[in-house]
């Protein structure tokens, strides 16, 4: 066994205080070269979902810099070479799409109960892997965004971003102003605060009405739980806008790509 050669001591001048700029901190270095686990890095490159990437890594089908790695959390750098089944996986260009989700579809990659998922509606070979930004439950409709920029998606859905989400909701009653005020005031439900930024009545019929409800943070089934606490049943729930992006006249079940200006406006709204 070779003996370890001791490191030579630094000259005395190296021990003196220096007026030169100190080396960058670990925090600033991490900002300059972000590191992600291998499964997350593969997902960020638009190849597949993170859970699918974890399965690929554990199966030994992923190489990191010419070496098979089975740890989904193995650290990577943006410049690292990642291959799946021998094929290089390069970072995909940013892609954002807007889907007009119909009722009857669940917002998940695959459903254990065999229900239709929103991915059946965007099954296009020209698209990279895209993750939904937020969720709409099976009975809800309207604007649902997808993108392959996980950092931007996280900012848009973070509670502190306060990006407005606008819904048109048909209810089974004719609410008066006092009820609308109580909805704006909010409730505490299962340890969560459920409130609305604004609630206004759009129109009414003989037995039901349409409300416009704006949220600046979304809990699971937020609107349905808020209305149910006041004895109000939801007949239809449609998300019509997110930030300054409106659903418009896009047909149900159809999708379109967002333009650069729309993407910039959304990311700016998230801060």
C-alpha positions as CSV (number, residue, x, y, z in Angstrom):
1,X,0.0,0.0,0.0
2,X,1.3,3.4,-0.9
3,X,1.9,5.8,1.9
4,X,-0.1,9.0,1.7
5,X,2.1,11.9,0.9
6,X,1.4,14.8,3.3
7,X,0.1,18.0,1.7
8,X,2.8,20.7,1.8
9,X,2.1,23.5,4.2
10,X,1.0,26.7,2.8
11,X,3.5,29.6,2.7
12,X,3.1,32.2,5.3
13,X,1.9,34.7,2.8
14,X,-1.1,32.5,2.0
15,X,-2.2,32.9,5.6
16,X,-2.3,36.6,5.6
17,X,-5.6,38.4,5.0
18,X,-6.2,39.1,1.4
19,X,-8.1,42.0,-0.1
20,X,-9.2,39.8,-3.1
21,X,-12.9,38.9,-3.5
22,X,-13.9,35.8,-1.4
23,X,-14.9,32.6,-3.2
24,X,-18.6,32.2,-3.9
25,X,-20.7,30.7,-1.2
26,X,-22.3,27.3,-1.6
27,X,-25.6,29.0,-2.0
28,X,-24.5,31.1,-4.9
29,X,-22.7,28.2,-6.5
30,X,-25.8,26.0,-6.3
31,X,-27.8,28.8,-8.1
32,X,-25.2,28.9,-10.9
33,X,-25.2,25.1,-11.3
34,X,-28.4,23.5,-10.0
35,X,-28.3,19.9,-9.1
36,X,-31.3,17.5,-9.4
37,X,-31.8,13.8,-8.7
38,X,-31.5,11.6,-11.7
39,X,-35.2,10.8,-11.9
40,X,-36.2,14.5,-11.6
41,X,-33.6,15.5,-14.2
42,X,-35.0,12.9,-16.7
43,X,-38.5,14.2,-16.1
44,X,-37.3,17.8,-16.6
45,X,-35.9,16.9,-19.9
46,X,-39.4,16.0,-21.1
47,X,-38.9,12.3,-21.4
48,X,-41.5,11.0,-18.9
49,X,-43.1,11.6,-15.6
50,X,-41.0,11.6,-12.4
51,X,-42.5,8.3,-11.2
52,X,-41.9,6.7,-14.5
53,X,-38.3,8.0,-14.5
54,X,-37.8,6.5,-11.0
55,X,-39.0,3.1,-12.3
56,X,-36.6,3.3,-15.3
57,X,-33.7,4.1,-13.1
58,X,-34.3,1.3,-10.7
59,X,-34.7,-1.1,-13.6
60,X,-31.2,-0.3,-14.7
61,X,-32.2,1.3,-18.0
62,X,-30.7,4.7,-17.4
63,X,-27.0,5.7,-17.8
64,X,-25.5,8.8,-16.3
65,X,-22.3,9.9,-18.0
66,X,-21.7,6.4,-19.5
67,X,-22.5,4.6,-16.3
68,X,-25.6,2.7,-15.3
69,X,-27.1,4.2,-12.2
70,X,-29.9,2.6,-10.1
71,X,-30.4,5.4,-7.6
72,X,-33.2,7.8,-8.7
73,X,-31.8,10.5,-6.3
74,X,-28.2,10.3,-7.8
75,X,-27.2,14.0,-8.2
76,X,-26.9,15.4,-11.7
77,X,-25.8,18.6,-13.4
78,X,-27.4,20.3,-16.4
79,X,-24.4,19.4,-18.6
80,X,-24.5,15.6,-17.7
81,X,-25.2,13.0,-20.4
82,X,-28.3,11.0,-19.7
83,X,-29.3,8.0,-21.8
84,X,-32.3,5.6,-21.6
85,X,-31.9,2.2,-23.3
86,X,-28.8,3.6,-25.0
87,X,-30.5,6.7,-26.5
88,X,-29.4,10.2,-25.5
89,X,-32.0,12.3,-23.8
90,X,-31.4,16.0,-24.4
91,X,-33.2,18.8,-22.7
92,X,-36.5,19.6,-24.5
93,X,-37.5,23.1,-25.5
94,X,-40.1,24.7,-23.2
95,X,-43.6,23.7,-24.2
96,X,-46.8,24.9,-22.6
97,X,-50.3,23.9,-23.7
98,X,-53.8,24.9,-22.6
99,X,-56.5,22.2,-22.6
100,X,-60.2,22.7,-22.3
101,X,-60.9,19.7,-20.0
102,X,-64.3,18.1,-20.3
103,X,-66.1,16.4,-17.4
104,X,-65.4,12.8,-16.9
105,X,-61.6,12.9,-17.1
106,X,-59.2,12.6,-14.2
107,X,-56.0,14.7,-13.9
108,X,-53.4,12.0,-13.6
109,X,-51.0,10.0,-15.8
110,X,-52.7,6.7,-15.2
111,X,-55.7,5.7,-13.1
112,X,-55.8,2.6,-11.0
113,X,-59.5,2.4,-11.4
114,X,-59.3,2.5,-15.2
115,X,-60.9,5.9,-15.6
116,X,-60.1,8.1,-18.6
117,X,-57.3,10.6,-17.9
118,X,-56.6,14.0,-19.4
119,X,-53.5,12.5,-21.2
120,X,-55.9,10.7,-23.6
121,X,-56.8,14.2,-24.9
122,X,-53.2,15.4,-25.5
123,X,-51.8,12.2,-27.0
124,X,-49.6,13.8,-29.7
125,X,-46.3,12.4,-30.8
126,X,-45.0,15.9,-31.4
127,X,-45.3,16.8,-27.7
128,X,-42.6,16.0,-25.1
129,X,-43.7,14.8,-21.6
130,X,-45.8,17.5,-20.0
131,X,-47.0,17.7,-16.4
132,X,-50.3,19.4,-15.4
133,X,-50.1,22.7,-13.6
134,X,-52.6,22.2,-10.8
135,X,-55.6,19.9,-11.0
136,X,-59.2,19.7,-12.0
137,X,-61.3,16.9,-10.5
138,X,-63.3,14.5,-12.6
139,X,-66.5,16.5,-12.5
140,X,-64.8,19.8,-13.2
141,X,-64.2,21.4,-16.6
142,X,-62.2,24.1,-18.3
143,X,-58.8,25.5,-18.4
144,X,-56.0,23.1,-17.5
145,X,-52.4,24.0,-18.3
146,X,-49.5,21.6,-19.0
147,X,-45.8,22.3,-19.3
148,X,-42.4,20.7,-19.2
149,X,-40.9,23.4,-17.0
150,X,-41.3,22.0,-13.5
151,X,-39.8,25.0,-11.7
152,X,-42.2,27.4,-13.4
153,X,-45.2,25.1,-12.7
154,X,-44.2,25.0,-9.0
155,X,-44.1,28.8,-8.8
156,X,-47.6,29.1,-10.4
157,X,-49.2,26.6,-8.0
158,X,-47.4,27.7,-4.8
159,X,-49.8,29.3,-2.3
160,X,-47.6,32.4,-1.9
161,X,-47.7,33.2,-5.6
162,X,-51.4,34.3,-5.3
163,X,-52.0,33.8,-9.0
164,X,-55.7,34.3,-9.6
165,X,-57.8,31.4,-10.8
166,X,-61.3,32.3,-12.1
167,X,-64.2,29.8,-12.1
168,X,-67.8,30.0,-13.3
169,X,-69.9,27.8,-11.0
170,X,-73.6,26.8,-11.4
171,X,-75.2,26.3,-8.0
172,X,-78.6,24.8,-7.0
173,X,-79.9,27.9,-5.3
174,X,-80.5,31.6,-5.6
175,X,-78.0,33.2,-3.3
176,X,-78.5,36.6,-1.8
177,X,-75.8,39.2,-1.0
178,X,-75.5,38.0,2.6
179,X,-74.6,34.5,1.4
180,X,-72.1,35.8,-1.1
181,X,-70.5,37.8,1.7
182,X,-70.2,34.6,3.8
183,X,-68.6,32.8,1.0
184,X,-66.0,35.6,0.6
185,X,-65.4,35.5,4.4
186,X,-64.5,31.8,4.2
187,X,-64.5,28.9,6.5
188,X,-62.2,26.6,8.4
189,X,-62.5,23.0,7.2
190,X,-60.3,20.1,8.3
191,X,-57.6,22.4,9.4
192,X,-57.5,24.4,6.3
193,X,-58.8,28.0,5.6
194,X,-61.1,28.1,2.6
195,X,-62.0,31.5,1.3
196,X,-62.4,33.3,-2.0
197,X,-60.8,36.5,-3.3
198,X,-64.2,37.5,-4.8
199,X,-67.6,36.0,-5.4
200,X,-70.2,37.6,-7.7
201,X,-73.4,36.5,-9.3
202,X,-73.3,36.3,-13.1
203,X,-76.9,35.4,-13.8
204,X,-79.8,33.5,-12.3
205,X,-82.8,31.4,-13.3
206,X,-85.9,30.2,-11.4
207,X,-84.0,27.7,-9.3
208,X,-80.3,28.1,-9.8
209,X,-77.6,30.7,-10.5
210,X,-74.2,31.1,-12.0
211,X,-71.4,32.6,-9.8
212,X,-68.0,33.8,-10.7
213,X,-65.5,32.8,-8.0
214,X,-61.9,33.9,-7.9
215,X,-59.3,32.1,-5.8
216,X,-55.7,33.2,-5.2
217,X,-54.8,29.8,-3.8
218,X,-56.4,26.4,-4.4
219,X,-56.9,23.7,-1.9
220,X,-58.2,20.2,-2.8
221,X,-61.8,20.6,-3.9
222,X,-61.7,24.1,-2.6
223,X,-64.8,25.5,-4.1
224,X,-66.9,22.4,-3.6
225,X,-66.0,22.2,0.1
226,X,-66.6,25.9,0.6
227,X,-70.1,25.8,-1.0
228,X,-71.0,22.5,0.7
229,X,-70.3,24.1,4.1
230,X,-73.1,26.5,3.3
231,X,-75.5,23.8,2.1
232,X,-75.0,24.7,-1.6
233,X,-74.6,21.9,-4.3
234,X,-72.4,22.5,-7.3
235,X,-74.1,21.7,-10.6
236,X,-71.2,22.7,-12.9
237,X,-67.7,24.0,-12.2
238,X,-65.7,25.5,-15.0
239,X,-62.2,27.2,-14.7
240,X,-62.2,30.0,-17.2
241,X,-59.0,31.8,-16.5
242,X,-55.6,31.6,-14.7
243,X,-53.7,34.9,-14.2
244,X,-54.3,36.8,-17.4
245,X,-54.8,33.7,-19.5
246,X,-58.4,33.1,-20.5
247,X,-60.0,29.8,-21.8
248,X,-61.7,31.8,-24.6
249,X,-63.6,29.9,-27.2
250,X,-61.4,26.8,-27.3
251,X,-63.6,23.7,-27.9
252,X,-64.1,21.1,-25.2
253,X,-61.5,18.4,-25.3
254,X,-59.2,20.5,-27.5
255,X,-55.8,22.0,-26.7
256,X,-53.5,24.6,-28.1
257,X,-49.9,25.7,-27.5
258,X,-49.2,28.9,-25.6
259,X,-47.3,31.7,-27.3
260,X,-44.1,33.2,-25.9
261,X,-46.0,36.3,-24.7
262,X,-48.6,34.2,-22.8
263,X,-45.9,32.1,-21.2
264,X,-44.0,35.2,-20.1
265,X,-47.1,36.8,-18.6
266,X,-47.9,33.7,-16.6
267,X,-44.4,33.3,-15.2
268,X,-44.3,37.0,-14.4
269,X,-47.5,36.7,-12.5
270,X,-46.0,33.9,-10.4
271,X,-43.1,36.1,-9.5
